[in-house]
Amino acid sequence: MKELIIRPVAVIHTDFKEKFGIPRQSGRAPSAEGIIVFEPEFRVPEALREIEGFSHLWLIFDFSEAHREEWSPTVRPPRLGGNRRVGVFASRSPFRPNPLGLSCVKLEGIRHTTDLGDQLIVSGCDLLDGTPIFDIKPYLPSADIRAGASGGYAEGFTDYKLEVVFPPELLKNIPVGKQAALLEALADDPRPSYQNDPERVYSMRYGRFDIRFTVDGGILRVTETEQKE
């Protein structure tokens, strides 16, 4: 089989600095913004002509932190408790023969810069900061929605959310414009499903902050915020 080499056209910058805490799917944290910066070769204004007419975009990206020499035909989705295996092609696991991801984001606007060219501002992101983007395609409501589509084993988790208790004296440490996205990401439950220790303190990196929290039942309580350099 002929080997195909593809190159990133852009990189996305987000507040998700580690894999832990990234929303499990795009749109689960609607306020989570990202900035798509094109590689020098692709900083051509004509390449974005009429893109502002689309409300949403598909991003094809590299699971850059999930590269492995070998691949497994089955994976253990975290939402299934880490014990049940499903086929890798019946999952959205990053550990795939080709570690490609697909994400649908909302296009908020285009930022014009003199040094880095035109940048795309998007929201609803579920990507790690610095993720390479291989391609960008418009989302077409008439073509990308399928009536009667079923979601298999994932349907039971569509509405799953935690109640987030974020003390006001701690929340005020977070910039106002970042608070909504952080609350949405915490509500999506960053933990692997097999971890259910109410005494355990978790740490999630978000922007310049470490957010520490516990989870008991369906309630997530933030216990500390620490600003990092």
Buried (B, 14 or more C-beta within 10 A) or exposed (E): EEEEEEEBBBBBBBBBBBEEBBBBBBBBBBBBBBBBBBBEEBBEEEEBEEBEEBEBBBBBBBBBEBEEEEEBEEBBBBBBEEEEBBEBEEBBBBBBEEBBBEBBBBBBEBBEEEEEBBBBBBBBBBBBBEBBBBBBEBBEEEEEEEEEEEEEEBEEBEEBBBEBEBEEEBBEEBEEEBBBBBBBBBBBBBBBBEEEEEEEEBBBBBBBBBBBBBBEEEEBBBEBBEEEE
